[in-house]
Amino acid sequence: MTEPPIKHITINSQKVAHAVVGTGDPVLLLHGWGANLRLLWPLGEQLAEHGFRCYMPDLPGFGESDPPPRTWTIYDYAKFTLDYMHSQGLERAHLFGHSFGGRISIVLGAQHTERLHKIVLCDAAGVREETPWLQRLSRQIYRTLSPDDANSPLARALQKARNAYVQRVGSEDYLNAGVLKETFVAVVEEDLLPLAPQITRPTLLLWGANDEATPLWQAQKLEAAIPDAGLVVFQNAGHYSYLDALPDAVRVIDYFFKNDE
């Protein structure tokens, strides 16, 4: 495997790192939360060998790209993706989204179908679990701990309580999010399952049978909700199923993108 040919461009005054490889029909690949284009490179490189031109950006806040200038929602990331496509002269493309990239892909598939050919959602996030009532109560209390005077004794005490709350119930992704913590909250609180019926492009779901981050039942819900969808499950694969089963993933994606049956 070679090193990705990373270059830097500017989109809306933000530095964005990306890599492009291959010739043929365009495929846009979107990575997961906390990842970057290097984790997509093994897939992109092999798809290029099958006659595709693969575009892999570091999403804002990840890899070598600048962070968002403010708290972003999933819809801001979808807009960025369209702006990236425009910067590369892509009117339409196939779309591959892994995990967080799958969230973006669900939004694009539902709201910007004219820009896409076919969609692959790989271990995609966006289907929310039913939150236990005690955690819902804790979250509501957490949200109320926002006094106006950040320097008051009460504010400092409440901030300490907020920090303790995060350490108890916060996810590893949140705890490691750094400057993206508020963006992470805005993203994960959005339930995207209601958008799934609006996806009109042919959609392939690739999933790891042992995925614990986005369990298989979430794939089954998406398959049932998307009008034209199919599900392929890789046994002995986890959340990064496209890497755990790379040869099979490449073969299935290649066939899906090239055939209209």
C-alpha positions in Angstrom: 0.0 0.0 0.0 1.3 3.4 -1.0 1.0 6.7 1.0 -2.0 8.9 0.1 -1.1 11.9 -2.1 -2.4 14.5 0.4 -2.8 18.0 -0.9 -4.3 21.1 0.8 -6.9 23.4 -0.7 -9.1 26.2 0.7 -12.9 26.0 1.0 -14.8 28.9 2.6 -11.5 30.2 4.1 -10.8 26.8 5.7 -7.7 24.7 5.0 -8.8 21.3 3.8 -6.6 18.3 3.3 -7.7 15.7 0.7 -6.4 13.0 -1.6 -7.5 12.0 -5.1 -6.6 8.8 -6.8 -7.6 6.9 -10.0 -9.5 7.6 -13.2 -13.1 6.8 -14.0 -16.5 7.4 -12.4 -16.1 9.6 -9.3 -16.5 8.2 -5.8 -16.6 10.4 -2.8 -15.5 8.7 0.5 -16.3 10.2 3.9 -14.5 9.0 7.0 -15.8 8.5 10.6 -15.6 10.6 13.7 -12.1 10.9 15.0 -10.7 9.4 11.8 -9.2 10.9 8.7 -8.6 10.1 5.0 -5.7 7.8 5.8 -8.2 5.2 7.2 -10.1 5.4 3.9 -7.0 5.1 1.8 -6.8 1.3 1.6 -10.3 1.3 0.2 -9.9 4.2 -2.1 -6.6 2.9 -3.5 -8.2 -0.5 -4.4 -11.3 1.1 -5.8 -9.1 3.2 -8.1 -7.5 0.0 -9.4 -11.1 -1.1 -10.4 -11.6 2.0 -12.5 -12.9 4.7 -10.1 -11.6 8.2 -9.3 -11.7 8.4 -5.6 -12.0 11.7 -3.6 -11.1 11.6 0.1 -11.3 14.8 2.2 -10.3 15.2 5.8 -13.6 16.6 7.2 -13.2 19.9 9.1 -11.8 19.3 12.5 -10.1 16.0 11.6 -6.8 15.0 10.1 -5.0 18.0 8.5 -8.1 20.1 7.9 -9.0 23.2 10.0 -11.7 22.8 12.6 -15.1 24.4 12.0 -15.3 28.1 12.8 -18.2 27.5 15.2 -20.4 24.7 16.5 -21.4 22.7 13.4 -24.4 20.4 13.0 -24.6 17.4 10.6 -26.2 19.7 8.1 -23.2 22.0 8.2 -21.0 19.0 7.4 -23.4 18.1 4.5 -23.1 21.6 3.1 -19.3 21.4 3.4 -19.4 18.2 1.4 -21.3 19.9 -1.3 -18.8 22.7 -1.3 -16.0 20.2 -1.6 -17.7 18.6 -4.5 -18.0 22.0 -6.2 -14.3 22.7 -5.6 -13.5 19.5 -7.4 -15.9 20.0 -10.3 -18.1 17.1 -9.3 -21.7 17.5 -10.4 -22.6 14.0 -9.3 -20.7 11.1 -7.6 -21.1 7.8 -6.0 -21.0 8.2 -2.2 -19.3 6.0 0.5 -19.8 7.1 4.1 -18.4 5.3 7.1 -19.9 5.9 10.6 -20.0 9.7 11.0 -19.5 9.9 7.3 -22.6 7.8 7.0 -24.5 10.4 9.0 -23.5 13.0 6.4 -24.4 10.5 3.6 -27.9 10.0 5.0 -28.5 13.8 4.9 -27.1 14.1 1.4 -29.1 11.1 0.2 -32.3 12.6 1.5 -31.9 16.2 0.7 -29.5 16.4 -2.3 -30.3 13.2 -4.2 -29.6 15.0 -7.5 -25.9 15.2 -6.7 -25.5 11.4 -6.1 -25.5 8.2 -8.2 -25.4 5.4 -5.7 -24.8 5.4 -1.9 -22.9 3.0 0.3 -23.5 3.3 4.1 -20.9 1.4 6.0 -21.5 0.9 9.7 -23.3 4.2 9.5 -24.2 6.3 12.6 -27.4 8.2 12.8 -30.0 5.8 14.3 -30.4 6.8 18.0 -30.8 4.2 20.7 -33.7 4.6 23.1 -32.2 6.5 26.1 -32.9 5.0 29.5 -35.1 7.4 31.6 -32.3 8.0 34.2 -29.9 9.1 31.5 -32.5 11.3 30.0 -33.1 12.9 33.4 -29.3 13.3 33.9 -29.0 14.9 30.4 -31.8 17.4 31.2 -30.1 18.4 34.5 -26.8 18.8 32.7 -28.4 21.1 30.1 -29.7 23.4 32.9 -26.3 23.9 34.4 -25.5 26.9 32.4 -25.5 30.1 34.6 -24.9 33.4 32.8 -22.0 34.5 35.1 -19.2 32.1 34.3 -17.0 33.5 37.1 -19.5 33.3 39.9 -19.0 30.7 42.7 -22.2 29.0 41.6 -21.0 28.9 38.0 -17.7 27.3 39.1 -19.5 24.7 41.2 -21.9 23.9 38.4 -19.0 23.6 35.9 -17.4 21.1 38.3 -20.7 19.2 38.4 -20.8 19.3 34.6 -17.3 17.9 34.3 -18.2 15.1 36.8 -21.3 14.3 34.7 -19.2 14.0 31.5 -16.7 11.7 33.2 -19.6 9.5 34.4 -21.8 9.2 31.3 -19.8 10.9 28.5 -18.7 8.7 25.6 -15.0 8.2 24.7 -15.6 10.2 21.5 -17.0 13.1 23.5 -14.2 13.0 26.0 -11.6 13.1 23.2 -13.4 15.6 21.0 -11.3 18.6 22.2 -12.6 21.8 20.5 -15.3 19.7 18.7 -17.1 18.8 21.9 -20.1 21.0 21.2 -20.2 20.0 17.6 -20.1 16.3 18.7 -23.2 16.9 20.9 -25.0 18.7 18.1 -24.2 15.8 15.7 -25.1 12.8 17.9 -28.3 14.3 19.2 -29.8 14.4 15.7 -31.9 11.3 14.9 -31.5 10.7 11.2 -33.8 7.7 10.8 -36.8 9.9 9.8 -34.7 11.1 6.8 -34.1 7.5 5.6 -37.4 7.1 3.7 -36.5 10.2 1.6 -33.3 8.5 0.2 -34.3 7.7 -3.4 -30.9 6.6 -4.7 -30.0 2.9 -4.7 -28.3 2.3 -1.3 -26.1 -0.5 -0.1 -25.6 -1.1 3.6 -22.3 -2.7 4.6 -22.0 -3.8 8.2 -19.8 -5.8 10.6 -21.6 -8.5 12.4 -19.6 -7.7 15.5 -20.0 -3.9 15.3 -20.5 -2.6 18.8 -20.4 1.1 18.0 -23.3 1.0 15.6 -24.9 -2.4 16.2 -26.5 -4.5 13.4 -30.0 -3.7 14.5 -29.4 -0.1 13.3 -28.5 -1.4 9.9 -31.7 -3.4 9.8 -33.7 -0.3 10.7 -32.1 1.7 7.9 -32.6 -1.1 5.4 -36.3 -1.2 6.3 -36.7 2.6 6.0 -34.8 3.3 2.8 -37.0 2.5 -0.2 -34.2 0.9 -2.4 -31.7 -0.6 0.0 -29.9 -3.9 0.5 -27.7 -5.1 3.4 -24.5 -7.1 3.3 -23.1 -8.3 6.6 -19.5 -9.2 7.0 -19.0 -11.9 9.6 -16.0 -11.6 11.9 -15.9 -7.9 11.2 -16.5 -4.9 13.6 -17.2 -1.2 13.2 -14.5 -0.8 10.6 -15.9 -3.6 8.5 -14.6 -2.2 5.2 -11.1 -2.7 6.6 -11.7 -6.0 8.4 -13.1 -7.5 5.2 -11.3 -5.2 2.7 -11.2 -7.6 -0.3 -14.9 -8.5 0.1 -15.8 -4.8 0.5 -14.0 -3.8 -2.6 -15.6 -6.6 -4.6 -19.1 -5.8 -3.4 -18.8 -2.0 -3.8 -17.3 -2.4 -7.3 -20.2 -4.6 -8.4 -22.8 -2.3 -6.9 -21.5 0.8 -8.5 -21.0 -0.7 -11.9 -24.3 -2.6 -12.3 -27.8 -1.4 -12.6 -29.7 -4.6 -11.9 
